[in-house]
């Protein structure tokens, strides 16, 4: 999901992007934008860097926006199925002023093993179908802008 977003973002210039994803770094960097690649342990299954080194590097940045995807989203908040990916997401969010979550509708009304953040932390949610009434009410109460694409 985030790689599709990165392909669209790469059409813009004069961006600075911080990522732990090798494909996203390549996509954004090929279009002439500035890219900072977070190091750490490379996970080929997700093509991402995770772990203590990644977490330490993330604290050195101050970002305007964090754009992430999640494994699950329900009234309790955003969750993931990988503890390492959840830790990286939490660290990135802590260093950003605004948070955009992009996800396909298969993530809605599901539970994950690791809590990442509450709904109130989300500024905008970009999704491919309207959430169910219970989740939509919780998102509205949390002040989340919901964008259907």
C-alpha positions in Angstrom: 0.0 0.0 0.0 2.7 2.5 0.9 4.7 1.6 -2.3 1.7 2.6 -4.4 1.6 5.9 -2.5 5.3 6.4 -3.0 4.9 6.0 -6.7 2.4 8.8 -6.7 4.6 10.9 -4.4 7.6 10.4 -6.7 5.8 12.5 -9.3 6.6 15.5 -7.1 10.0 17.1 -6.7 11.9 18.8 -3.9 10.7 16.3 -1.3 12.7 14.9 1.6 11.6 11.4 2.5 12.7 9.2 5.5 11.9 5.5 5.1 12.9 2.1 6.3 11.6 0.5 3.0 14.1 -0.3 0.3 11.6 -0.2 -2.6 10.2 3.2 -1.4 13.7 4.6 -1.1 14.4 3.5 -4.7 11.2 4.8 -6.0 11.4 8.3 -4.4 15.1 8.6 -5.0 14.9 7.8 -8.7 12.8 10.9 -9.2 15.5 13.2 -7.9 14.1 13.6 -4.4 16.2 13.5 -1.2 15.9 10.2 0.6 17.1 9.2 4.1 17.2 5.4 4.4 16.8 4.1 8.0 19.2 1.3 8.7 18.8 -1.8 10.9 18.1 -5.4 10.3 16.8 -6.0 6.8 13.7 -8.2 6.6 13.4 -9.6 3.0 9.7 -10.6 3.6 8.7 -7.0 4.1 11.7 -5.3 2.4 12.1 -3.1 5.4 14.7 -2.4 8.0 13.7 -2.9 11.6 15.3 -3.3 15.1 17.2 -1.2 17.6 19.4 0.5 15.0 16.4 1.6 13.1 14.7 2.9 16.2 17.8 4.9 17.2 18.1 6.5 13.8 14.4 7.5 13.7 14.9 9.7 16.8 17.3 11.9 14.9 14.6 13.1 12.5 11.8 15.7 12.8 9.2 15.1 10.1 6.1 17.1 9.2 4.2 14.0 8.0 4.3 10.3 8.7 2.5 8.1 6.2 2.1 4.5 7.3 0.0 1.5 6.7 -1.2 -0.9 9.4 -2.2 -4.5 9.8 -5.6 -3.8 11.5 -7.8 -1.0 12.5 -10.8 -1.0 14.8 -12.4 1.2 17.5 -9.5 0.4 19.8 -7.0 1.9 17.4 -4.3 0.7 14.9 -2.6 -2.6 15.3 0.0 -4.7 13.6 1.0 -8.4 13.5 4.8 -7.8 13.7 6.3 -6.4 16.9 9.2 -5.0 14.9 7.1 -3.2 12.4 4.8 -1.9 15.2 7.9 -0.5 17.0 9.2 1.3 13.9 5.7 2.8 13.2 5.5 4.1 16.8 8.9 5.6 16.5 8.2 7.3 13.2 4.9 8.7 14.5 6.6 10.1 17.6 8.8 12.1 15.3 6.1 13.5 13.1 3.5 16.3 13.5 0.8 14.8 11.3 -0.2 11.2 10.7 -1.8 9.8 7.6 -2.8 6.1 7.6 -3.3 4.5 4.2 -4.8 1.0 4.1 -7.1 -1.2 2.1 -10.4 -2.2 3.5 -9.3 -5.7 4.5 -7.6 -4.0 7.5 -10.8 -2.5 8.8 -12.6 -4.0 11.9 -9.8 -6.4 12.5 -7.6 -6.9 15.5 -3.8 -7.3 15.5 -1.5 -8.6 18.2 0.4 -5.4 18.8 -1.2 -2.0 19.4 0.5 0.8 17.5 -1.5 3.9 18.3 -5.0 5.1 19.3 -7.5 6.5 16.7 -7.0 10.0 18.2 -3.4 10.1 16.9 -4.6 9.8 13.2 -5.1 13.0 11.3 -6.3 11.4 8.1 -7.3 7.9 7.0 -7.1 7.0 3.3 -9.1 3.9 2.5 -10.8 2.2 -0.4 -14.3 1.8 1.2 -16.4 3.4 3.9 -15.8 1.9 7.3 -18.7 0.2 9.0 -21.0 2.4 11.2 -19.3 1.6 14.5 -15.8 2.3 13.3 -16.9 5.3 11.3 -18.5 6.8 14.5 -15.3 6.1 16.5 -13.2 7.8 13.7 -15.5 10.8 13.6 -15.4 11.1 17.4 -11.6 10.9 17.3 -11.5 13.8 14.7 -10.1 11.6 11.9 -10.6 12.9 8.3 -11.7 9.8 6.3 -10.8 10.0 2.5 -12.2 7.3 0.2 -10.1 6.6 -2.9 
